[in-house]
Amino acid sequence: MRRKHLVAIVVVIFLTWNLLMYYMLVSKNPGKTGSGSVEDQLRGLQGDIHRQLSQNSELLQQLRKFREQKLAEKLDREIHKTTTPVPLNVDKIILPILLIACDRTTVSRSLDLLLKYRPNKDKFPIIVSQDCGHKPTADVIQRYVVDHGVQHIKHPNTSDIHLPWPQKKFQGYYKLSRHYKWALNQVFHTYNHSAVIIVEDDLDISPDFYEYFSATFPILHQDPSLWCVSAWNDNGKVEMVSDDAELLYRTDFFPGLGWMMEKSTWLELGPKWPNAFWDDWMRHPDQRKGRACIRPEICRTSTFGKKGVSKGLFYEKHLKFIKLNNKFVPFTKKDLTYLMKDKYDAYFTKLVKETPEVTVAEAMAGHKSNLKALKILYSTKEEFKSTAKKLGIMDDFKAGVPRVAYNGVVSFMYRGQRIYLSPPPNWKGYDPKWS
């Protein structure tokens, strides 16, 4: 209200000043007569009018800047209100499931598991957002609307995106990114939820999927160095994970594939959301801003979608071998504050530092196989990729960050032994040029 009063006062002053100037100008030297005198007065009046118009223009510019500044301050306050952690009652937090769907009638498989393991329909409402306008898929979803109260929203824009010839093959990625933006705007702005768990229509979930996200939400909310919780481990193949379903980690790599974020994060990302390849875009330093995600040792999701926008990329060689957790871990009854940055960094740094170092050849030959864990160092991109290929883990980088890495360290199992693939002690941070 104070800002509106201030703007009103400035406008009144502006109008009053113009009226006064007009009165002074038209009444200036009223007694002079003669053609020369009139011409002089007109020239003088013209000059005064130009000067006044210039002053008026400057005043209007100042008013516009003032208004923009106040709007920016208001937006800043709104974002600050949303991003500043506030005391919360975990039992009352609603964590909607946003299921991104298109033209897979097998969306029923995902929905069946989401309903089977859901402990509370009020705490975990399910919203299916459908793109593509595929009627057979829409008919399948509608059955769940009628029988289980699932919400079904449809992306209003299913048109093709006009792309130059070299990019036409990426049409699916552009549509997916467009759909994500619309669907997340619905969740946060239309339904006004404070957080969301995002899955896609080709994911199976574990029995403790909801328990995992319920327990990690308070950590995500309280720790500003975190910006997501993911159900996914990129190196989650059966032989690369331990049997300990309770193990959770921090990672600098955005995993996706079943993940949770807060509204404050969307307020930051939504206005600049990319036209395509949204997941790689999130992995860029401009978006990540040094923040991490929580991820599990054993995946809480697995994909059965061999064909999609990626045309089955990595599925046969990698994705279909990912281990899905089949045990229920009561995470909400456990103390997960060890995942807070200060505690975790102190513990993890000490752990890796004290782990015995070997070469990749020694690890593969079984040297020191009696030890619980070993450390292998890498100093260059080529060293990392070579070692990763030999040991069977993912060897690629996104914006310089290896998959599942935290502070440059990649943790996985090799022949029943924990391996930390680690940068040297003098590591200076990720190099975005590594790709």
C-alpha positions in Angstrom: 0.0 0.0 0.0 2.8 2.4 0.8 4.3 1.9 -2.7 0.9 2.6 -4.3 0.6 5.9 -2.3 4.1 6.9 -3.3 3.4 6.4 -7.0 0.1 8.3 -6.7 1.8 11.3 -5.0 4.5 11.3 -7.8 1.8 11.3 -10.5 -0.1 14.2 -8.8 3.1 16.3 -8.6 3.8 15.5 -12.2 0.3 16.7 -13.4 0.4 19.8 -11.1 3.8 20.8 -12.5 2.5 20.5 -16.1 -0.5 22.7 -15.3 1.6 25.3 -13.6 4.0 25.4 -16.5 1.2 25.7 -19.0 -0.3 28.6 -17.1 3.0 30.4 -16.8 3.8 30.0 -20.5 0.5 31.2 -21.9 0.4 34.2 -19.5 4.0 35.3 -20.1 4.4 38.9 -21.3 0.6 39.4 -22.0 1.0 43.2 -22.8 3.4 43.0 -25.8 2.0 43.5 -29.3 3.3 43.7 -32.8 4.4 41.0 -35.2 8.0 40.9 -34.0 6.9 40.6 -30.4 4.5 37.8 -31.2 7.1 35.9 -33.2 9.6 36.2 -30.4 7.0 34.9 -27.9 6.1 32.0 -30.2 9.8 31.0 -30.5 10.3 31.4 -26.8 7.2 29.3 -26.2 8.4 26.6 -28.6 11.7 26.4 -26.8 10.0 26.2 -23.4 7.7 23.5 -24.7 10.7 21.4 -26.0 12.5 21.8 -22.7 9.4 20.8 -20.7 8.8 17.8 -23.0 12.4 16.7 -22.4 11.9 17.1 -18.6 8.6 15.2 -18.8 10.3 12.3 -20.7 13.1 12.1 -18.0 10.5 12.1 -15.3 8.5 9.3 -17.0 11.8 7.3 -17.4 12.4 7.7 -13.6 8.8 6.6 -12.9 9.3 3.5 -15.0 12.6 2.6 -13.3 11.0 3.2 -9.9 8.1 0.9 -10.8 10.5 -1.8 -12.2 12.7 -1.6 -9.1 9.7 -2.0 -6.8 8.4 -5.0 -8.8 11.9 -6.6 -8.7 12.0 -6.1 -4.9 8.5 -7.6 -4.6 9.6 -10.7 -6.6 12.8 -10.9 -4.6 10.8 -11.0 -1.4 8.4 -13.6 -2.7 11.4 -15.9 -3.7 13.1 -15.2 -0.4 9.9 -16.2 1.4 9.7 -19.4 -0.6 13.4 -20.4 -0.4 13.9 -19.6 3.3 13.3 -22.8 5.2 10.4 -22.5 7.7 9.4 -24.9 10.4 7.2 -27.6 9.0 5.0 -30.4 10.1 6.2 -33.4 8.0 3.0 -35.2 8.6 1.0 -32.4 6.9 3.3 -32.0 3.9 1.6 -33.0 0.6 4.0 -34.6 -1.9 2.0 -35.0 -5.2 3.2 -37.5 -7.8 3.5 -35.9 -11.2 3.4 -38.7 -13.8 4.5 -37.5 -17.3 2.7 -39.4 -20.0 2.3 -39.4 -23.7 1.3 -42.3 -25.9 2.1 -45.4 -23.9 -0.9 -47.4 -22.9 1.4 -49.3 -20.6 1.2 -46.2 -18.3 -1.2 -48.6 -16.4 1.9 -50.5 -15.2 3.3 -47.4 -13.6 0.0 -46.4 -12.2 -0.7 -49.8 -10.7 2.5 -49.7 -8.7 2.0 -46.1 -7.6 -1.4 -47.1 -6.3 -0.2 -50.4 -4.8 2.5 -48.9 -2.6 0.8 -45.6 -1.9 0.3 -45.3 1.9 -1.9 -42.3 1.9 -3.9 -40.8 -1.0 -4.2 -37.4 0.6 -0.5 -37.0 1.3 0.4 -38.4 -2.2 -2.2 -37.3 -4.8 -1.4 -38.6 -8.2 -1.5 -36.2 -11.2 -1.1 -37.6 -14.7 -0.1 -35.0 -17.2 -0.5 -36.2 -20.8 1.0 -34.9 -23.9 0.6 -36.1 -27.5 -3.3 -36.3 -27.5 -3.1 -40.1 -27.8 -6.7 -41.3 -27.2 -6.0 -44.9 -26.3 -3.6 -43.7 -23.6 -6.1 -41.1 -22.5 -8.8 -43.8 -22.2 -6.5 -45.9 -20.0 -5.8 -43.0 -17.7 -9.4 -42.1 -17.4 -10.1 -45.5 -15.9 -7.8 -44.6 -13.0 -9.6 -41.2 -12.7 -12.9 -43.0 -12.2 -11.7 -45.8 -10.0 -9.0 -44.2 -8.0 -9.4 -40.5 -8.1 -6.3 -39.9 -10.1 -6.1 -36.4 -11.7 -5.7 -36.3 -15.5 -4.5 -33.1 -17.0 -3.8 -32.7 -20.7 -1.2 -30.5 -22.3 -3.2 -28.1 -24.5 -0.4 -27.7 -27.1 0.4 -30.9 -29.0 1.5 -29.2 -32.2 4.8 -29.9 -33.9 7.7 -27.5 -33.1 9.2 -26.0 -36.2 12.9 -26.8 -36.3 15.6 -26.4 -38.9 16.5 -29.6 -40.7 19.5 -30.7 -38.6 17.4 -30.4 -35.4 14.2 -32.1 -36.7 15.4 -35.5 -35.3 15.2 -34.0 -31.8 11.6 -33.0 -32.1 10.7 -35.4 -29.3 13.1 -33.7 -26.9 11.7 -30.3 -27.7 8.1 -31.5 -27.0 9.1 -33.3 -23.8 10.8 -30.1 -22.5 7.7 -28.0 -23.4 5.5 -30.5 -21.7 7.6 -30.6 -18.5 7.4 -26.8 -18.2 3.6 -26.7 -18.6 3.0 -29.6 -16.2 5.3 -28.2 -13.5 3.6 -24.8 -13.8 0.3 -26.6 -13.3 1.6 -28.4 -10.1 3.2 -25.3 -8.6 1.0 -22.4 -9.8 -2.4 -23.9 -10.5 -2.5 -26.5 -7.7 -0.1 -24.5 -5.5 1.8 -27.4 -4.2 5.0 -26.8 -2.3 7.0 -29.8 -3.7 6.6 -32.5 -6.3 7.8 -36.0 -7.0 8.2 -36.5 -10.8 8.1 -39.8 -12.6 7.5 -40.9 -16.2 5.2 -43.4 -17.7 7.8 -46.1 -18.1 9.0 -46.4 -14.5 8.5 -49.2 -12.0 8.9 -48.2 -8.3 10.1 -50.0 -5.2 8.0 -50.9 -2.2 9.6 -48.1 -0.1 9.4 -45.4 -2.9 7.1 -43.2 -0.8 8.9 -43.9 2.4 12.2 -42.8 0.8 10.8 -39.5 -0.4 8.9 -38.8 2.8 12.0 -39.2 4.9 14.4 -37.2 2.7 12.0 -34.3 2.1 12.9 -32.6 5.5 16.6 -32.8 4.6 16.0 -31.3 1.2 13.9 -28.5 2.8 16.4 -27.6 5.5 19.7 -27.9 3.6 20.1 -25.1 1.0 23.1 -27.0 -0.6 20.6 -29.6 -1.8 18.2 -29.0 -4.7 16.8 -32.5 -5.4 16.3 -36.0 -4.2 16.5 -38.8 -6.8 15.5 -42.4 -6.7 18.1 -43.2 -9.3 21.7 -44.5 -9.3 23.3 -44.3 -12.7 25.8 -47.1 -11.7 23.0 -49.2 -10.2 23.5 -52.5 -12.0 23.2 -55.6 -9.8 27.0 -56.2 -9.6 27.8 -52.6 -8.9 25.8 -52.1 -5.8 25.9 -53.6 -2.3 23.1 -55.4 -0.6 22.7 -52.6 1.9 19.3 -51.0 0.9 19.7 -48.3 3.6 22.7 -46.6 2.0 22.1 -43.1 0.8 24.6 -40.6 -0.7 25.0 -37.0 -1.9 25.8 -36.5 -5.5 26.8 -33.5 -7.6 25.3 -35.2 -10.7 21.6 -34.6 -11.3 20.2 -38.1 -11.7 16.5 -37.6 -12.6 14.4 -40.8 -13.3 12.1 -40.3 -10.3 13.0 -37.2 -8.4 11.7 -34.5 -6.0 12.1 -30.8 -5.9 10.6 -27.9 -4.0 8.6 -25.0 -5.4 11.4 -22.5 -4.7 13.6 -24.4 -7.1 10.9 -24.2 -9.8 10.5 -20.5 -9.3 14.2 -20.2 -10.1 14.3 -22.7 -13.1 10.8 -22.2 -14.6 11.3 -18.7 -16.2 14.5 -19.9 -18.0 13.5 -23.5 -18.7 15.2 -24.7 -21.9 13.5 -25.6 -25.2 15.0 -29.1 -25.3 17.3 -31.5 -23.4 16.1 -30.2 -20.0 18.0 -32.8 -17.9 21.4 -32.0 -19.4 20.6 -28.3 -19.0 20.0 -28.9 -15.3 23.4 -30.4 -15.0 25.1 -27.2 -16.2 26.9 -25.1 -13.5 24.6 -22.1 -14.3 21.6 -24.2 -13.0 23.3 -26.5 -10.4 25.2 -23.6 -8.7 27.2 -26.0 -6.7 24.2 -27.8 -5.2 23.8 -31.5 -4.8 21.1 -34.2 -4.8 20.4 -37.2 -2.5 20.5 -40.5 -4.2 20.3 -44.2 -3.1 22.8 -47.0 -3.4 20.0 -49.3 -4.8 17.6 -47.6 -7.2 14.0 -46.9 -6.1 12.9 -46.8 -9.7 13.7 -48.8 -12.8 12.7 -48.2 -16.4 10.8 -50.7 -18.7 10.6 -48.1 -21.5 12.9 -49.5 -24.2 11.6 -47.1 -26.8 11.1 -43.4 -26.2 12.5 -40.1 -27.4 16.0 -41.5 -26.9 15.1 -44.4 -29.3 16.2 -47.0 -26.7 19.7 -45.5 -26.2 21.6 -47.4 -23.4 18.6 -49.6 -22.7 19.9 -52.9 -23.9 23.4 -52.4 -22.7 22.7 -50.6 -19.4 19.2 -49.6 -18.3 17.6 -53.0 -18.2 20.3 -54.3 -15.8 19.6 -51.7 -13.2 18.6 -53.3 -9.8 15.3 -52.2 -8.3 15.1 -52.3 -4.5 12.7 -55.0 -3.3 13.0 -54.4 0.5 11.0 -51.9 2.6 13.4 -49.7 4.5 11.6 -47.6 7.2 13.5 -44.4 6.4 11.1 -42.2 8.3 12.2 -43.9 11.5 15.9 -43.3 10.9 18.1 -40.3 11.5 19.1 -39.0 8.0 20.7 -35.8 9.2 24.0 -37.3 8.3 23.1 -36.2 4.7 23.3 -32.5 5.7 26.3 -31.0 4.0 28.5 -30.2 7.1 28.1 -33.7 8.5 28.4 -35.6 5.2 31.4 -33.7 3.9 33.4 -34.3 7.0 32.6 -38.0 7.1 32.9 -38.7 3.4 36.2 -36.7 3.0 37.8 -38.6 5.9 36.5 -42.0 4.6 37.9 -41.5 1.1 41.2 -40.1 2.5 41.8 -43.1 4.7 40.9 -45.7 2.1 44.0 -47.6 0.8 45.1 -46.6 -2.7 45.7 -49.1 -5.5 46.0 -49.0 -9.3 43.2 -50.1 -11.5 45.3 -53.2 -12.5 45.8 -54.1 -8.9 42.1 -53.8 -8.2 41.2 -55.9 -11.2 43.8 -58.6 -10.2 42.2 -58.8 -6.7 45.1 -57.3 -4.8 44.0 -56.5 -1.3 40.7 -58.2 -1.9 40.5 -58.8 1.9 39.9 -55.1 2.4 36.5 -53.6 2.6 37.2 -50.7 0.2 39.9 -49.4 -2.2 40.7 -46.1 -3.8 41.8 -45.5 -7.4 43.0 -42.1 -8.4 42.5 -40.2 -11.7 43.9 -36.9 -12.7 42.7 -36.5 -16.3 39.6 -37.0 -18.2 41.3 -39.8 -20.2 42.4 -41.6 -17.0 38.8 -41.5 -15.6 37.2 -42.8 -18.8 39.8 -45.6 -19.2 39.4 -46.7 -15.6 35.6 -46.5 -15.8 35.5 -48.7 -18.9 37.7 -51.3 -17.4 35.6 -51.5 -14.2 32.3 -51.3 -16.1 30.8 -48.1 -14.8 29.4 -45.2 -16.8 32.3 -43.2 -18.2 30.7 -40.0 -19.5 30.6 -36.5 -18.1 27.9 -33.8 -18.1 29.3 -30.3 -17.7 32.5 -31.9 -16.4 30.7 -34.0 -13.7 30.9 -37.8 -13.8 27.7 -39.7 -13.1 27.0 -40.2 -9.4 30.1 -38.2 -8.4 30.4 -36.2 -5.2 33.4 -33.9 -4.9 34.8 -35.7 -7.9 34.5 -39.2 -6.2 32.5 -42.0 -7.8 31.5 -44.8 -5.4 30.5 -48.3 -6.6 31.1 -52.0 -6.0 33.5 -54.1 -8.0 33.6 -57.9 -7.4 32.1 -57.4 -4.0 34.5 -54.7 -2.9 33.8 -50.9 -2.5 35.8 -48.8 -4.9 36.2 -45.0 -4.7 37.3 -43.6 -8.1 38.7 -40.3 -6.8 40.6 -37.2 -8.0 43.9 -36.4 -6.3 44.0 -34.5 -2.9 44.9 -31.2 -4.7 41.7 -31.4 -6.8 40.5 -27.9 -7.9 36.9 -28.8 -8.8 35.0 -29.9 -11.9 36.2 -28.8 -15.3 33.1 -28.1 -17.6 35.4 -28.8 -20.6 35.5 -32.5 -19.6 32.8 -34.1 -21.7 
